[in-house]
Amino acid sequence: MADKGFISTDWQSEISRTTGNRVSTAKRVNQHQQTPPVFERLLQHFRERIEGVFNEVQNTGRNLERLLRKKVEGLCVHVAAKMASHTLRILLRQLFGINVLTFEQTPVQPFGQLT
């Protein structure tokens, strides 16, 4: 999934050929070939999810854009640790109701029960 800035079919073909990955972008309004509205909504849903995670990761702890590492390996380790920390924080909140930023605990709904 990519922004409309990466809509070029030449660029998408090159990425597909070199990496084997398929790139999906929303179509511009003035393009002749449009994607189905269902697919557009699905893309928008995933984009919002991804941007929300990026926003959360950036706004907690050290900002990823300002990391000063001397080696690529150090940067990779730091990014992996940051993502693991983010994932653990979400799991603690969803499974046990623990907010690690405030150390508060809220009741958790048992799986399968709706309110």
ChimeraX attribute file (.defattr): number of C-alpha atoms within 10 A of each C-alpha:
attribute: neighborCount
match mode: 1-to-1
recipient: residues
	/A:1	13
	/A:2	13
	/A:3	12
	/A:4	12
	/A:5	8
	/A:6	15
	/A:7	16
	/A:8	10
	/A:9	10
	/A:10	10
	/A:11	12
	/A:12	17
	/A:13	15
	/A:14	13
	/A:15	14
	/A:16	13
	/A:17	11
	/A:18	8
	/A:19	9
	/A:20	10
	/A:21	12
	/A:22	12
	/A:23	16
	/A:24	14
	/A:25	17
	/A:26	19
	/A:27	16
	/A:28	12
	/A:29	8
	/A:30	7
	/A:31	8
	/A:32	8
	/A:33	9
	/A:34	12
	/A:35	13
	/A:36	9
	/A:37	9
	/A:38	9
	/A:39	11
	/A:40	14
	/A:41	12
	/A:42	10
	/A:43	17
	/A:44	14
	/A:45	11
	/A:46	12
	/A:47	15
	/A:48	11
	/A:49	12
	/A:50	12
	/A:51	11
	/A:52	12
	/A:53	15
	/A:54	13
	/A:55	11
	/A:56	12
	/A:57	19
	/A:58	15
	/A:59	11
	/A:60	12
	/A:61	9
	/A:62	11
	/A:63	11
	/A:64	16
	/A:65	7
	/A:66	8
	/A:67	12
	/A:68	9
	/A:69	11
	/A:70	8
	/A:71	8
	/A:72	9
	/A:73	10
	/A:74	13
	/A:75	15
	/A:76	12
	/A:77	11
	/A:78	15
	/A:79	15
	/A:80	12
	/A:81	12
	/A:82	19
	/A:83	15
	/A:84	12
	/A:85	13
	/A:86	15
	/A:87	14
	/A:88	13
	/A:89	15
	/A:90	16
	/A:91	14
	/A:92	14
	/A:93	17
	/A:94	14
	/A:95	13
	/A:96	14
	/A:97	17
	/A:98	19
	/A:99	16
	/A:100	13
	/A:101	8
	/A:102	7
	/A:103	8
	/A:104	10
	/A:105	13
	/A:106	11
	/A:107	9
	/A:108	12
	/A:109	13
	/A:110	8
	/A:111	7
	/A:112	5
	/A:113	6
	/A:114	6
	/A:115	3
